């Protein structure tokens, strides 16, 4: 309810090029949404981690390639990467004042947050033998 009230009463300003300035609210909303998605995924990950560590190598590969574990791990890493990008973007925008360094860091964070989940998904697909 609070999110909808905030969205409804947020004033969107239009600048000279007719662009709507609501990016801060959208960023905030995506950060809260990704944090909400991370709660059950992190709980599942923490509960299964001790069991996973106790397995031998072949059993770990079998555990990783089973359907629910595969999907949940992929979701965990994709959502965590997106949430990380949102959080680091805010930190960089708030605390780095040099425009050039800020732009470079934001570009690096964006590239890293896109490459990391792609590599993880490809790795898991290779483990499943689907690539």
N, C-alpha and C positions, 0 to 999 in steps of 0.2 A: 504494500500500500504506500509506504513512504517513498519508494522509487517512483511510482506513478505521480505522486503529488509533486516530487521534485522535478520530474520531466515536464509536467503540466505548467508549473509556475516558473520554470527557467526561461529567462528572456533571451531570445536569440537575436543578436545584432547583425545587421547587414552592412558590409563595408562598401566602398566605392565600386568594387568589381562584382557586387551582388553575391558574394560568398557568405554562407551562413556560418556563424561562429557558434558551434555547439560541440566542438571536438572534445573539450574537457569533460563534458557530461558523458559523452559516448565512451571516452576512455575510462572514466570512473565506472560506468555501467559494465563494460567488458571485464574490467579488473575484478569487480565483485562477482560477476557471473562465473569467471574462470576460477576464482577462489572457492565458490560454492561447488563447482564441479570437482575441484581438487580434494574436498573433504572426504567423500566416500572412497575415491581412488587412493588417497594416501592411507586411509584406514585399512583398506584391503591390502595395500603394499606392505604396511608395517606388520599386519597380522601374518602374512604369508612369508615374510623375509626369514624368520628363524627356521621355518620348515625348509625353505629353499636352500639355505646355507648348509643344512645338514645332509643334503643329497649328494650323491657322487656325480661325476661328470655326465654320464649317459642319462641318469635320471633327471638331471637339470635340463638337458636338451629336450627330453620328453615332456617335462613340465612346461618349458617355455613354448613348445609347439602345440600344446593342447589348446583347443578353441577358446574357452573363456579366459584362460591366462594370457593367451596371445592378444586378444582384443583389449583386455583391461590394461596390459602393459603398454600397448601402443597408445591407447587413450591417455594413460598416465603421462607418458613422455611428451605427447603432442600438447596436451593441456598445460603441463608444467612449463614447457618451452614458451608457449604463448603468454602465460602468466608472468614468467621471468622477463620476457620482452616488455610487457606493460610496466612492470615495476622498475626495471632499469631505465626505461624511457623517462619516467617521472623523476628518478634520481638525477639523471644526466641533465634534464631540462631545468631542474631546480638548482643544482649546485655547480654546473659548469657554465661560466659566463662568456667565455671566448667562443664566438660564433663558429669559427672554423673547427676548433677542437670538438665542439658540441655536435656539429654536423658529421664529423668523422666518426665519433663515438656512436652516434645514433645509427649511422650506416653499418658500422661493425656489429652492433647489437642486433640489428634487423637481419643481416646476413647470417650471423651465428644462430639466431633463433629460427631461421628457416632451414638451414643446412642440418642442424642437429636432429630434429625429428625425422627429416627425410632419410638421413643415414641410419637412424634407429629402425625405422620401418623397413628399409631395404635389408638391414641385418636380420631382423626377425623373419622377413619373407625368405631370405636365403636359408635360415635355419629350418624353416618349414618345408623347404624344397620347392617353393612356388616360383622361384626365379631361376 
